[in-house]
Amino acid sequence: METKKTKIQNIGHGTPPSSVYMQASEQTVEAVDQFLYLGSAINSDGRSTHEIHRHIGMASGVMG
């Protein structure tokens, strides 16, 4: 199993997850607070404010 693109994230409430070591494949799955999924930023807090600001910034860069 390839774990380079595999991440663990807790969205919403609760304690942040810790990294997971998979003994069978001897690889570690990283725990993250934010990542890009299909071009959208997914944050652990479950809010979209960061994503809205990111899109506004990208649009400003293209129009400016």
URRA-V512816 format. One record per pair of residues at least 12 apart in sequence whose ideal C-beta (glycine too) atoms are under 6 Angstrom apart, sorted by sequence separation. I is the first residue (numbers start at 1). GAP is how many residues later the second one is. D is the distance in whole Angstrom. If there is no record, write none. Layout:
i-><I/I>
gap-><GAP/GAP>
d-><D/D>
This chain:
i-><19/18/41/17/8/6/7/8/9/1/3/7/3/7/11/10/12/9/11>
gap-><12/13/13/14/21/23/23/23/23/24/24/25/26/28/33/34/34/35/35>
d-><5/6/6/5/6/5/6/5/6/5/5/5/5/5/6/6/4/6/5>
